[in-house]
């Protein structure tokens, strides 16, 4: 019988160590991912919480920072042009924004679409308001928005007062919510 070569055992040990490290890294990644998902799902955005601050650029190239509106009521509407309920509610949201423009700052946040797509939509529907670009979904993730449309009402102190997940209809008392937040 021939004796094993001296370097062969070292290679086997190194291969085993590398496999163990890879296995450990895989297990760590799975556990870390599960705990992050659990944390997000157990901590949804809720009325009474402070609205997360963000900075973004709107369709007119202006920088928008939520904290700049502190002291004023803010309505944020998350939408996309491919979202049928978003398109249906847009005239109503725009009308409410116009009725309360002196007392409420309305921020229309488009989720996941390009500036060109947004511009075409606004032009074809004859809207001329600036839209915050959230092409990567950073702002909607910050607010834990998982479906569109979503409308949030933030009071003068920066607290979330009302959260509407889904389509705004005439039956929903957003007009009253706006009046009580002013």
TAJOHU-V255878 format. One record per run of one state. SS is the DSSP state (hx for helix, st for strand, lp for the rest). FROM is the first residue (numbers start at 1). TO is the last residue. Records with the same first field share a line. If there is no record, write none. Layout:
BEGIN
SS->FROM-TO + FROM-TO
END
This chain:
BEGIN
lp->1-5 + 43-49 + 51-54 + 59-62 + 70-72 + 80-83 + 100-103 + 112-114 + 125-130 + 135-137 + 143-149 + 155-158 + 166-173 + 182-182
hx->6-42 + 66-69 + 84-99 + 115-124 + 138-142 + 174-181
st->50-50 + 55-58 + 63-65 + 73-79 + 104-111 + 131-134 + 150-154 + 159-165
END
